[in-house]
Amino acid sequence: MKFSTKSSYGLRAITHLVTNYGKKPYSLAKIAKAEKISLAYLERLFAQLKKANLVVSSKGMAGGYQLAQKPSQIAVLDVLGALEGNISVFRCLNNSGKVVCSLKSCPSAKVYQKVQKAINKSLKSMTLNDLIK
């Protein structure tokens, strides 16, 4: 599976919140300008991140977005899951690696499950802090 622009743009954008963690809210307009990403697209991405309780927003002149938790407590897997939904690399598996296709006795399923488990473990072990190291 290839991750969509949602993932790459979302991770690039959230990096600004990581570097700004503990300070005042950060404007999506600033992120859009710095990353050369459409503001409207960022607004949709951050709505998904907010719905997943990964970011919080505030309105007004000094408004913007902040991380909902410490960067060290947010896994890259959580961000990608919020943006992409099912991040399984195989159509016949769900996020957790469970076989969801009609062919339950697929001989390849065990290989697929091992690959999916390794990907999930890797993405879960990386936090937002790793994006700025």
C-alpha positions as a Markdown table, in Angstrom:
| # | Residue | x | y | z |
|---|---|---|---|---|
| 1 | Met | 0.0 | 0.0 | 0.0 |
| 2 | Lys | 1.1 | 3.5 | -0.7 |
| 3 | Phe | 0.1 | 6.1 | 1.9 |
| 4 | Ser | -1.8 | 9.0 | 0.3 |
| 5 | Thr | -0.9 | 12.6 | 0.4 |
| 6 | Lys | -3.1 | 12.8 | 3.5 |
| 7 | Ser | -0.3 | 11.0 | 5.4 |
| 8 | Ser | 2.7 | 12.8 | 4.0 |
| 9 | Tyr | 1.1 | 16.2 | 4.3 |
| 10 | Gly | -0.4 | 15.4 | 7.7 |
| 11 | Leu | 2.9 | 14.3 | 9.1 |
| 12 | Arg | 4.7 | 17.3 | 7.6 |
| 13 | Ala | 2.1 | 19.6 | 9.0 |
| 14 | Ile | 2.0 | 18.1 | 12.5 |
| 15 | Thr | 5.8 | 18.5 | 12.7 |
| 16 | His | 5.1 | 22.2 | 13.2 |
| 17 | Leu | 3.0 | 21.5 | 16.3 |
| 18 | Val | 5.7 | 19.2 | 17.6 |
| 19 | Thr | 8.4 | 21.9 | 17.4 |
| 20 | Asn | 6.0 | 24.4 | 18.8 |
| 21 | Tyr | 4.8 | 22.1 | 21.7 |
| 22 | Gly | 4.2 | 23.9 | 25.0 |
| 23 | Lys | 3.9 | 27.3 | 23.3 |
| 24 | Lys | 0.8 | 29.2 | 22.0 |
| 25 | Pro | -1.5 | 27.7 | 19.4 |
| 26 | Tyr | 0.0 | 27.4 | 15.9 |
| 27 | Ser | -1.8 | 28.8 | 12.8 |
| 28 | Leu | -2.7 | 26.5 | 9.9 |
| 29 | Ala | -2.1 | 29.4 | 7.6 |
| 30 | Lys | 1.5 | 29.5 | 8.7 |
| 31 | Ile | 1.8 | 25.7 | 8.2 |
| 32 | Ala | 0.2 | 26.0 | 4.8 |
| 33 | Lys | 2.6 | 28.7 | 3.7 |
| 34 | Ala | 5.7 | 27.0 | 5.1 |
| 35 | Glu | 4.8 | 23.6 | 3.6 |
| 36 | Lys | 3.2 | 24.9 | 0.4 |
| 37 | Ile | 0.0 | 22.9 | 1.1 |
| 38 | Ser | -3.5 | 24.2 | 0.5 |
| 39 | Leu | -5.1 | 25.8 | 3.6 |
| 40 | Ala | -8.4 | 24.2 | 2.8 |
| 41 | Tyr | -6.8 | 20.7 | 2.5 |
| 42 | Leu | -5.0 | 21.3 | 5.8 |
| 43 | Glu | -8.3 | 22.3 | 7.5 |
| 44 | Arg | -9.8 | 18.9 | 6.4 |
| 45 | Leu | -6.7 | 17.0 | 7.6 |
| 46 | Phe | -6.7 | 18.7 | 11.0 |
| 47 | Ala | -10.5 | 18.2 | 11.4 |
| 48 | Gln | -9.7 | 14.4 | 11.2 |
| 49 | Leu | -6.8 | 14.8 | 13.7 |
| 50 | Lys | -9.1 | 16.7 | 16.0 |
| 51 | Lys | -11.8 | 14.1 | 15.8 |
| 52 | Ala | -9.2 | 11.5 | 16.8 |
| 53 | Asn | -8.3 | 13.7 | 19.8 |
| 54 | Leu | -4.7 | 14.1 | 18.6 |
| 55 | Val | -4.9 | 17.9 | 18.3 |
| 56 | Val | -7.0 | 20.7 | 19.9 |
| 57 | Ser | -8.0 | 24.0 | 18.4 |
| 58 | Ser | -8.7 | 27.4 | 19.7 |
| 59 | Lys | -10.4 | 30.3 | 17.9 |
| 60 | Gly | -9.7 | 34.0 | 17.7 |
| 61 | Met | -6.8 | 36.2 | 16.8 |
| 62 | Ala | -4.3 | 34.0 | 18.7 |
| 63 | Gly | -6.0 | 30.8 | 17.8 |
| 64 | Gly | -4.7 | 27.8 | 16.0 |
| 65 | Tyr | -3.8 | 24.2 | 16.8 |
| 66 | Gln | -1.8 | 22.4 | 19.5 |
| 67 | Leu | -1.1 | 18.8 | 20.2 |
| 68 | Ala | -3.5 | 17.2 | 22.6 |
| 69 | Gln | -0.7 | 15.3 | 24.4 |
| 70 | Lys | 3.0 | 15.4 | 24.6 |
| 71 | Pro | 4.7 | 14.5 | 21.3 |
| 72 | Ser | 6.3 | 11.5 | 23.0 |
| 73 | Gln | 2.9 | 10.1 | 23.8 |
| 74 | Ile | 1.5 | 10.2 | 20.2 |
| 75 | Ala | 2.5 | 7.3 | 18.0 |
| 76 | Val | 2.9 | 7.8 | 14.3 |
| 77 | Leu | 0.5 | 4.9 | 13.9 |
| 78 | Asp | -2.2 | 7.0 | 15.6 |
| 79 | Val | -1.7 | 9.9 | 13.2 |
| 80 | Leu | -1.7 | 7.7 | 10.1 |
| 81 | Gly | -4.8 | 5.8 | 11.4 |
| 82 | Ala | -6.6 | 9.1 | 11.9 |
| 83 | Leu | -5.8 | 10.3 | 8.4 |
| 84 | Glu | -6.0 | 7.1 | 6.4 |
| 85 | Gly | -8.5 | 4.9 | 8.3 |
| 86 | Asn | -7.5 | 1.4 | 7.5 |
| 87 | Ile | -3.8 | 1.3 | 7.1 |
| 88 | Ser | -3.5 | -2.4 | 6.3 |
| 89 | Val | -1.2 | -3.0 | 3.4 |
| 90 | Phe | -3.3 | -6.0 | 2.2 |
| 91 | Arg | -7.0 | -5.7 | 1.3 |
| 92 | Cys | -7.9 | -9.0 | 3.0 |
| 93 | Leu | -6.7 | -7.7 | 6.4 |
| 94 | Asn | -7.9 | -5.0 | 8.8 |
| 95 | Asn | -5.7 | -2.7 | 10.8 |
| 96 | Ser | -5.0 | -5.3 | 13.5 |
| 97 | Gly | -4.1 | -8.0 | 11.0 |
| 98 | Lys | -7.3 | -10.0 | 11.2 |
| 99 | Val | -8.4 | -11.7 | 7.9 |
| 100 | Val | -11.6 | -10.0 | 6.7 |
| 101 | Cys | -12.0 | -11.4 | 3.2 |
| 102 | Ser | -14.3 | -14.2 | 2.3 |
| 103 | Leu | -11.4 | -16.7 | 1.7 |
| 104 | Lys | -10.6 | -17.4 | 5.4 |
| 105 | Ser | -8.3 | -20.3 | 4.5 |
| 106 | Cys | -6.0 | -18.3 | 2.2 |
| 107 | Pro | -2.5 | -19.8 | 2.4 |
| 108 | Ser | -0.9 | -16.4 | 2.1 |
| 109 | Ala | -2.8 | -14.9 | 5.0 |
| 110 | Lys | -0.1 | -15.9 | 7.6 |
| 111 | Val | 2.6 | -14.1 | 5.6 |
| 112 | Tyr | 0.3 | -11.1 | 5.2 |
| 113 | Gln | -0.4 | -11.1 | 8.9 |
| 114 | Lys | 3.3 | -11.2 | 9.8 |
| 115 | Val | 4.0 | -8.3 | 7.5 |
| 116 | Gln | 1.1 | -6.2 | 8.9 |
| 117 | Lys | 2.1 | -7.0 | 12.5 |
| 118 | Ala | 5.7 | -5.8 | 11.7 |
| 119 | Ile | 4.4 | -2.6 | 10.1 |
| 120 | Asn | 2.1 | -1.8 | 13.0 |
| 121 | Lys | 4.8 | -2.5 | 15.6 |
| 122 | Ser | 7.2 | -0.2 | 13.8 |
| 123 | Leu | 4.7 | 2.7 | 13.4 |
| 124 | Lys | 3.5 | 2.3 | 17.0 |
| 125 | Ser | 7.1 | 2.5 | 18.3 |
| 126 | Met | 7.7 | 5.8 | 16.5 |
| 127 | Thr | 6.3 | 8.9 | 18.2 |
| 128 | Leu | 5.9 | 12.4 | 16.9 |
| 129 | Asn | 9.2 | 13.3 | 18.7 |
| 130 | Asp | 10.9 | 11.0 | 16.1 |
| 131 | Leu | 9.7 | 13.3 | 13.3 |
| 132 | Ile | 12.0 | 16.1 | 14.5 |
| 133 | Lys | 15.1 | 14.1 | 15.4 |
